[in-house]
Structure formats: structure tokens, C-alpha cells
Amino acid sequence: MKLRERQQELEMKILSEYASKSADSKGRRIKEAECDVRTPYSRDRDRIIHCNSFRRLKEKTQVFISPEGDHYRTRLTHTLEASQIARTISRALRLNEDLTEAIALGHDLGHTPFGHAGERALDTITSFGFRHYEQSVRVVEKIERGHKGLNLCYETINGIKCHTKGPEAETMEGRVVKLSDKIAYINHDIEDAITAGVFSESMIPTDVSDILGSGKSKRITTLIDSLIENTREDNLMFGDEVRYAFKKLHRFMFDEVYLNTESSVKNEEKKVIRLISALFEYYMKFPESMPELYLLTAETESVERAVVDYISGMSDDYATHCFENLFIPKPWSLR
């Protein structure tokens, strides 16, 4: 018996009846031979980790645009923190950790440069709108590997697509990632906001701290423990007090950081809108300036689709470099 087959046999014996077993996967869009060592879901995880879009996450904004200092989160560190939380929950609930990890690692592959400011900019200026979770699916299905896609399992793609808005994921693992994503970004954004001087720990509502605890570690532990203790069958849920406190903490972050027009986060977002808009207008007029990969998209789908794919895939630094190269005069000297 191959190692992969032994692992799949163990999944059948050990995992919860509500877990996704890799042997029961709905499969890949293009059929391919099974790996002797890895299960289909662990292959998905590996493909995501090794793809170009995953590496670019290290230079994409989480919340704070171009912060000074080494300790602010990037889109990559957020992805890793969300993955760790999701795996902890999945292990406790006897779900499939490989599928959980694959979804978590791939959930933000389609995110724009400059975080949600870049996403809002593209959503405003494109004719078909822009949502990063839909773009993440496009990345794994059509853009990666020179337009071949990663050919991931159905369950992985479904979890990526449903990690934030719209219908719930079809698998428990996908629904775990959705909650873990929120647990991760709320808590690490609090830590980054405190580091940036946006607010202090003492400003967090007292009734929230009394229930969830003070500090990132205690809050995350309380949320994970409550979810594990209160989940029944395939119904993921927090205890009543914890659910109330988490919703209030979520609202607090939107008021103090995400939607606060006076915060340092928002001061730079106007520049992001101008930068993204300028790049979009330029490449719409001069699509031949884009790399060959995107010219193929322009021919087979539309110029606008190609431009959106190109810009959304950029890192913060690369988008800034393109803007400077196109619109900022270069120094020159007389000889």
C-alpha cells in the first residue's frame, strides 16, 4: 500500500464524520495521476506555497500602507497566522488539516497591492467590479503557471471562493478558514494599530476585554476555545458571550481603524486610489506595455480583464515602481 493510500485510510478511521476525506474529493478540473506520497489536499497546499502569487504576498499591504518598521503584518504574515489558527481548530474538531491549510494559504492570493484600499480602487474603476476572493479563484484556476492554473481540488477552490462573503463553503474546513481569517485579522490588526499609535489597549471596550481577555494571545485563545467547545456536529459557533464580545470588537476596529477617516491608515489611501487609477488608465490605453502573459488574456478575454489581472497581482513596491517609471520624471544630466 502506498503512503498516500495509508494516509487516506487513516483519514477514514480518525477524522470526524463531518470532515472532508481526500479520497472522497470531487476531484480536479483536469484529471491527473495521484501522487504516491501525498494526498490530493496536501498536493494543493504544496502547489499554493510554491506558486508566484504566494511569494508576492510578502510585499503586499495588510492594513498599514508602507509602514516604517519590521514588525507590521503583510498579507503573507496574515495568511500564515490565519492558517495556524485554522489548523488548530481543525485538529481539535478532527477535520482535515491538509484541506484547511490549503484553503487558508490560498485565500488571499488574489489580493491587490495596498490591501483593501487597492481592492476598493479597482472595484470602483472597473466595469465588472473587483472582489479579492473571486480574484483568488481566478489566480489558481487561470493565471498561475502561465495561464495553466494550479488545477486544485474542487473543495480547495470552493473554500477560497467562500472565505469572506457570499454563500458558506460546502466543507467544514472552508467554514473554519472563514472564521479563522476574521480571528486573525481583527487581533493582529489591533496589535499593529497599537504599535502605530492609532489607539491603546485600554481603549478597547471593557466588556470586550472582560470576556475575551487583554492582549492578542488571550483573545485568540478565548475565541478558539469557545468555538471548539460550542461547535455541535457541523454547526460552527461561539458561546453567546464570546460571540457578543467578538462582534463588538469587530465594530470597534471598523470605527477606529478601517473606516476612521482621521486615522493614519486612511491618510495614505487617497494616494493609493490615484496610483491604481493612473496605472489602470495607462494600461488600458497601452496594453502592449504589459508582459506577454497578460497580452494573451487581452486577446482571449478583454483588455480590461488583462489590466485588472496585471495590477491586482502587483506587490506594493512593484506597483509604486511602475507608477514612478511611467509618471515621475527621471533625472538626467548634460554631457
C-alpha positions as CSV (number, residue, x, y, z in Angstrom):
1,M,0.0,0.0,0.0
2,K,1.3,3.4,-1.0
3,L,1.9,6.1,1.7
4,R,-0.9,8.2,0.3
5,E,-3.3,5.3,0.4
6,R,-2.3,4.6,4.1
7,Q,-2.9,8.3,4.9
8,Q,-6.3,8.2,3.2
9,E,-7.2,5.1,5.1
10,L,-6.3,6.8,8.4
11,E,-8.5,9.8,7.4
12,M,-11.4,7.4,7.2
13,K,-10.8,6.0,10.6
14,I,-9.7,9.1,12.6
15,L,-11.4,12.1,11.1
16,S,-14.9,13.3,12.1
17,E,-17.9,12.3,10.0
18,Y,-18.2,15.9,9.1
19,A,-14.6,16.2,7.8
20,S,-13.7,16.1,4.2
21,K,-11.8,12.9,3.3
22,S,-9.4,13.4,0.4
23,A,-10.4,10.0,-1.1
24,D,-13.9,11.4,-1.5
25,S,-12.8,14.7,-3.2
26,K,-14.9,15.8,-6.2
27,G,-11.5,16.0,-7.9
28,R,-9.7,18.4,-10.2
29,R,-10.9,20.0,-13.3
30,I,-8.2,18.2,-15.3
31,K,-7.7,14.6,-14.1
32,E,-4.2,13.6,-13.3
33,A,-2.4,10.7,-11.8
34,E,-2.4,10.5,-8.0
35,C,0.9,11.1,-6.0
36,D,2.3,8.0,-4.3
37,V,3.1,10.0,-1.2
38,R,0.8,13.0,-0.8
39,T,-3.0,13.1,-0.6
40,P,-4.8,15.4,-3.1
41,Y,-5.3,18.1,-0.5
42,S,-1.7,18.1,0.6
43,R,-0.6,18.5,-3.0
44,D,-2.9,21.5,-3.2
45,R,-1.2,23.0,-0.2
46,D,2.2,22.4,-1.8
47,R,1.2,23.9,-5.1
48,I,0.0,27.1,-3.4
49,I,3.1,27.5,-1.3
50,H,5.3,27.2,-4.4
51,C,3.4,29.5,-6.7
52,N,4.4,33.0,-7.7
53,S,1.3,34.7,-6.2
54,F,2.0,33.3,-2.8
55,R,5.6,34.7,-2.8
56,R,4.3,38.1,-3.7
57,L,2.1,38.3,-0.6
58,K,5.2,39.1,1.4
59,E,5.2,42.6,-0.2
60,K,1.5,43.3,-0.1
61,T,-0.1,45.5,2.5
62,Q,-2.3,44.0,5.2
63,V,-3.8,47.2,6.7
64,F,-1.0,49.8,7.2
65,I,0.4,51.1,4.0
66,S,4.2,51.5,3.7
67,P,4.8,51.4,7.5
68,E,8.2,52.0,8.9
69,G,9.4,49.1,11.0
70,D,9.9,45.3,10.6
71,H,7.0,44.1,12.8
72,Y,3.9,45.2,10.9
73,R,1.9,42.5,9.2
74,T,2.0,41.9,5.5
75,R,-0.5,39.9,3.5
76,L,1.8,36.9,3.8
77,T,2.1,37.0,7.6
78,H,-1.6,37.4,7.9
79,T,-2.0,34.3,5.7
80,L,0.3,32.3,7.9
81,E,-1.4,33.4,11.1
82,A,-4.9,32.6,9.7
83,S,-3.6,29.2,8.6
84,Q,-2.2,28.5,12.1
85,I,-5.5,29.3,13.8
86,A,-7.5,27.3,11.2
87,R,-5.3,24.3,11.7
88,T,-5.6,24.4,15.5
89,I,-9.4,24.5,15.2
90,S,-9.5,21.8,12.6
91,R,-7.2,19.5,14.6
92,A,-9.5,19.9,17.7
93,L,-12.6,19.2,15.7
94,R,-11.0,16.2,13.8
95,L,-11.3,17.9,10.4
96,N,-8.9,17.6,7.5
97,E,-5.9,19.7,8.3
98,D,-4.4,19.4,4.8
99,L,-7.5,20.8,3.2
100,T,-7.9,23.5,5.9
101,E,-4.3,24.6,5.3
102,A,-4.6,24.6,1.6
103,I,-7.6,26.9,1.7
104,A,-6.1,29.2,4.3
105,L,-2.8,29.6,2.4
106,G,-4.7,30.3,-0.9
107,H,-7.5,32.5,0.4
108,D,-5.7,35.9,-0.3
109,L,-3.7,35.0,-3.5
110,G,-5.8,37.4,-5.5
111,H,-5.5,40.4,-3.1
112,T,-4.4,43.7,-4.6
113,P,-1.4,45.8,-3.7
114,F,-2.0,48.2,-0.8
115,G,-4.6,46.0,0.9
116,H,-8.3,46.8,0.8
117,A,-7.5,50.3,-0.4
118,G,-6.3,48.8,-3.7
119,E,-9.3,46.5,-3.8
120,R,-11.7,49.4,-3.4
121,A,-9.9,51.3,-6.1
122,L,-10.1,48.5,-8.7
123,D,-13.8,47.8,-7.7
124,T,-14.6,51.4,-8.4
125,I,-12.9,51.9,-11.7
126,T,-13.6,48.5,-13.5
127,S,-16.7,47.9,-15.4
128,F,-17.2,44.4,-13.8
129,G,-16.1,45.3,-10.2
130,F,-13.4,43.6,-8.2
131,R,-13.5,41.3,-5.2
132,H,-10.3,39.7,-4.0
133,Y,-11.8,36.4,-3.2
134,E,-13.1,36.0,-6.7
135,Q,-9.6,37.0,-8.0
136,S,-8.0,34.4,-5.7
137,V,-10.0,31.8,-7.5
138,R,-9.0,33.2,-10.9
139,V,-5.4,33.1,-9.8
140,V,-5.5,29.4,-9.0
141,E,-7.7,28.5,-12.0
142,K,-6.4,30.6,-14.8
143,I,-3.4,32.9,-14.1
144,E,-0.7,30.7,-12.3
145,R,1.7,28.5,-14.3
146,G,1.5,30.7,-17.4
147,H,-2.3,30.5,-17.7
148,K,-2.5,26.8,-16.9
149,G,-3.7,27.3,-13.4
150,L,-2.8,25.1,-10.4
151,N,-5.5,22.5,-11.1
152,L,-6.6,22.4,-7.5
153,C,-9.3,20.1,-6.0
154,Y,-12.9,21.4,-6.0
155,E,-13.1,21.6,-2.2
156,T,-10.0,23.8,-2.0
157,I,-11.3,26.2,-4.7
158,N,-14.7,26.3,-3.0
159,G,-13.2,27.2,0.3
160,I,-11.1,30.0,-1.2
161,K,-14.1,31.4,-3.0
162,C,-16.3,31.4,0.1
163,H,-13.8,32.6,2.7
164,T,-15.3,36.1,3.2
165,K,-18.6,36.9,1.6
166,G,-21.4,35.2,-0.3
167,P,-22.5,31.6,0.3
168,E,-20.9,29.4,3.0
169,A,-18.2,26.9,2.0
170,E,-19.5,23.5,1.3
171,T,-16.9,21.9,3.6
172,M,-16.4,22.4,7.4
173,E,-12.8,23.1,6.6
174,G,-13.7,26.0,4.4
175,R,-16.0,27.4,7.1
176,V,-13.3,27.1,9.7
177,V,-11.0,29.2,7.5
178,K,-13.6,31.9,7.1
179,L,-13.8,32.3,10.9
180,S,-10.1,31.9,11.4
181,D,-9.4,34.7,8.8
182,K,-11.6,37.0,10.9
183,I,-10.0,36.0,14.2
184,A,-6.5,36.5,12.7
185,Y,-7.0,39.9,11.1
186,I,-9.0,41.5,13.9
187,N,-6.4,40.6,16.5
188,H,-3.2,41.2,14.6
189,D,-4.7,44.5,13.2
190,I,-5.3,45.6,16.9
191,E,-1.6,44.8,17.6
192,D,-0.4,46.8,14.6
193,A,-2.8,49.7,15.4
194,I,-1.4,49.9,18.9
195,T,2.2,49.8,17.6
196,A,1.2,52.6,15.1
197,G,-0.3,54.7,18.0
198,V,-3.8,54.7,16.5
199,F,-5.2,53.7,19.9
200,S,-4.1,51.9,23.1
201,E,-5.1,48.6,24.6
202,S,-7.0,50.5,27.3
203,M,-9.4,52.0,24.6
204,I,-10.8,48.5,23.8
205,P,-14.3,48.4,25.4
206,T,-14.1,47.0,28.9
207,D,-16.9,44.5,28.4
208,V,-15.0,43.1,25.4
209,S,-11.7,42.7,27.4
210,D,-13.6,41.2,30.4
211,I,-14.9,38.4,28.2
212,L,-12.1,37.9,25.6
213,G,-9.2,38.9,27.8
214,S,-6.5,41.6,27.3
215,G,-3.8,41.1,24.7
216,K,-3.7,39.3,21.4
217,S,-2.8,35.9,22.7
218,K,-5.5,35.8,25.3
219,R,-8.2,37.0,22.9
220,I,-7.3,34.4,20.2
221,T,-7.1,31.6,22.8
222,T,-10.6,32.6,24.2
223,L,-12.1,32.7,20.7
224,I,-10.6,29.3,19.6
225,D,-11.6,27.6,22.9
226,S,-15.2,28.9,22.6
227,L,-15.5,27.8,19.0
228,I,-14.3,24.3,19.8
229,E,-16.4,24.0,22.9
230,N,-19.6,25.2,21.3
231,T,-19.5,23.6,17.9
232,R,-22.1,20.9,17.5
233,E,-22.0,18.4,14.6
234,D,-21.3,20.6,11.5
235,N,-22.5,23.9,13.1
236,L,-19.6,26.1,13.9
237,M,-20.4,28.6,16.6
238,F,-19.1,30.6,19.6
239,G,-20.7,30.8,23.0
240,D,-23.2,33.6,23.4
241,E,-20.9,35.9,25.5
242,V,-17.9,35.4,23.3
243,R,-20.0,35.9,20.1
244,Y,-21.3,39.2,21.5
245,A,-17.8,40.4,22.5
246,F,-16.3,39.4,19.2
247,K,-18.9,41.3,17.2
248,K,-18.4,44.4,19.4
249,L,-14.6,44.1,18.9
250,H,-15.2,43.9,15.2
251,R,-17.3,47.0,15.2
252,F,-14.7,48.8,17.3
253,M,-12.0,48.1,14.8
254,F,-14.1,49.3,11.9
255,D,-14.8,52.5,13.8
256,E,-11.3,53.2,15.0
257,V,-9.2,51.9,12.1
258,Y,-10.9,50.5,8.9
259,L,-13.5,53.3,8.4
260,N,-11.9,56.1,10.5
261,T,-11.1,58.9,8.1
262,E,-8.9,60.6,10.7
263,S,-6.6,57.6,11.3
264,S,-3.1,57.3,9.9
265,V,-4.3,54.3,7.8
266,K,-6.6,56.5,5.8
267,N,-4.2,59.3,5.2
268,E,-2.3,57.2,2.6
269,E,-5.3,55.6,0.9
270,K,-6.1,58.6,-1.2
271,K,-2.6,58.3,-2.8
272,V,-3.3,54.6,-3.4
273,I,-6.5,55.4,-5.3
274,R,-4.7,57.9,-7.5
275,L,-1.8,55.4,-8.1
276,I,-4.1,52.5,-9.0
277,S,-6.3,54.7,-11.2
278,A,-3.3,56.1,-13.1
279,L,-1.9,52.6,-13.8
280,F,-5.3,51.3,-14.9
281,E,-5.9,54.2,-17.3
282,Y,-2.4,53.9,-18.8
283,Y,-2.5,50.1,-19.4
284,M,-6.0,50.4,-20.9
285,K,-4.6,52.8,-23.4
286,F,-1.3,51.0,-23.9
287,P,-1.9,47.3,-23.2
288,E,1.2,46.4,-25.2
289,S,3.2,47.7,-22.2
290,M,2.1,44.7,-20.1
291,P,4.0,41.4,-20.0
292,E,3.3,38.9,-22.7
293,L,1.3,36.7,-20.3
294,Y,-1.4,39.4,-19.9
295,L,-1.4,40.2,-23.6
296,L,-2.8,36.7,-24.1
297,T,-5.6,37.5,-21.7
298,A,-6.3,40.7,-23.6
299,E,-6.7,38.7,-26.8
300,T,-8.8,35.8,-25.5
301,E,-10.9,37.8,-23.0
302,S,-10.6,41.6,-22.9
303,V,-8.0,44.3,-22.4
304,E,-9.8,45.3,-19.2
305,R,-9.6,41.8,-17.8
306,A,-5.9,41.6,-18.5
307,V,-5.2,45.0,-16.9
308,V,-7.1,44.0,-13.8
309,D,-5.2,40.7,-13.6
310,Y,-1.9,42.6,-14.0
311,I,-2.4,45.3,-11.5
312,S,-4.0,43.1,-8.8
313,G,-1.1,40.8,-9.0
314,M,1.5,43.5,-8.3
315,S,3.3,43.9,-5.0
316,D,3.2,47.3,-3.3
317,D,6.8,48.0,-4.4
318,Y,6.3,46.9,-8.0
319,A,3.1,49.0,-8.4
320,T,5.0,52.0,-7.0
321,H,7.9,51.3,-9.3
322,C,5.6,51.1,-12.4
323,F,3.9,54.4,-11.4
324,E,7.3,56.1,-10.9
325,N,8.6,54.7,-14.2
326,L,5.5,55.9,-16.1
327,F,4.7,59.2,-14.5
328,I,7.7,60.6,-12.5
329,P,10.4,62.5,-14.5
330,K,13.7,60.8,-14.4
331,P,16.9,62.8,-13.5
332,W,19.3,63.4,-16.4
333,S,22.5,65.3,-16.9
334,L,24.0,67.3,-19.8
335,R,27.2,65.8,-21.3
